[in-house]
Amino acid sequence: MPLSPDLRDKLLTFNCPQCRHALAKKGAWFMAMSRIKCGGCGHTVPITYGDKLALFESHAQLIDP
């Protein structure tokens, strides 16, 4: 399953696996990033393609029918 282009302009929320701090950015931002620095704990978190697939799948309800 590819990353849905329908979520490029939707706000997605990613939770840091270390501290659960929430980061909300548009789908296009997540498509381009390979790692983030958590604003809560400062941990650098790699974001793999598998992580992106899970993130996009968890926000699939945002796609307009």
Residue, then its C-alpha position, 0 to 999 in steps of 0.5 A: m500500500p503506497l502513501s495516500p496522496d489524499l492525505r498530503d494536505k491533511l493534518l496527521t498526528f505522530n506520537c513520540p515512541q519515547c515520551r508520547h509527545a504529539l507532533a501534528k504536521k501535514g501528510a506531505w511533511f511526513m512523506a518528506m521526513s526521515r527523522i524528527k526531533c521530539g519537542g517533548c524529550g528531544h529524542t531524534v526519532p527515525i521515521t521509516y517507510g513502515d512507520k509512515l504507512a502505519l501513520f497514514e493508515s491510522h488517519a485514513q478516515l480523513i480522506d473524503p469519500 
